Amino acid sequence: MSKVYDWFEERLEIQAIADDITSKYVPPHVNIFYCLGGITLTCFLVQVATGFAMTFYYRPTVTEAFSSVQYIMTEANFGWLIRSVHRWSASMMVLMMILHVFRVYLTGGFKKPRELTWVTGVVLAVLTASFGVTGYSLPWDQIGYWAVKIVTGVPEAIPIIGSPLVELLRGSASVGQSTLTRFYSLHTFVLPLLTAVFMLMHFPMIRKQGISGPL
């Protein structure tokens, strides 16, 4: 076993990486409120795992979306548990993100030299809210349908570009199959990809700049 470890150690310098992680200084003022970002990340990882599991059964069509969700809840092995965990961790993720943003703001985490950390964090907060909006529509029940109709209709009040923007969001003049396809693509591919990119920018900056001061 030691030979296997030595082989990887020689090529990956595992011990050096572990020492760098464990030797990072943690200020004495850090308390449970500084864990909100980590909890948000944990919720995101749970979302990825449970969401991936549901893609094996979910069908993103206006005629089959609702029935496929019902199948997940009543027929698929542990489907009810996976979807319930996905749903509640989504709510937890939004709540933890809001509390995290408030904590960072109150402790001055947006000030020099952490401006870029703050900007990437705000973008991640917007992406988190977008997950909620797009995911809410996927069961394609009455609540999901009307939520999509209202949300996509908001830009219509914007002069000149309002109507084209609404049509871009919906995929057509009215809410239908093209709308569900767009929201499904956003929820399962575009938003996770953007979130991963901004996380890869956000976390190294936190490690580089350190934790902001106390309340």
C-alpha positions, 0 to 999 in steps of 0.5 A: 500500500505504501508503494502505491501511495509513494507512486502517487506522491511522486507524481501529484505531491499529495502531501504538499497539497494536504499541508497547504490546505490544513495549514491555512490560518483561520482567524479567531473571530470565525463562527458558525455564520462564516459556514453559510457559504460552505453550506450553500456549496454542499446544497449545490452538490446535493442538487447536482447529484439528485438532479442527475439521478432524476434526469434518467426518468424526467421527460422534458415535454409538455405532454409527459413532464408532469406524468414523468414527475409523478412516476418519479414520486410513485414508481421509481425506486427511492424516487420520492426521496431523491426528488424530496431531497432535491426540492428541500435542498434547493430551498435550503440553498436559496436561504443559505445564499441569502444569509451568506450575502448578508453576512459578507456585506455586514462584515465588509467582505465587498471592500478592498481587496475583495471586490472581485470576490464580492462580484463573483459572489453576487453573480453566484447569488443570481445564478442560484435564484435562476436555478429556482425559477427554472426548476420551478417550471419543470414539473409543468403543473399549473403552478409551474406553467403560470410561474413561467408565464408570469416570469417570462412576461415581465420584460414585456414592459421594457420599451422597444426590446420588451416583446423580442426579449419575451419571445426569446425567453419563451421560444415563441409568442406563447408559453409552450414546448419551446419554453419548457425546452429552454428552461430545461436546458438552462436548468440542467446545463447552462446554469450548472456550467456557469455556476461551476465557472464562477465557483472556480473563480470565487473560491481561489480568491477567498483563499488568496484574500482570506476571510473578512473581519468580524461583525 
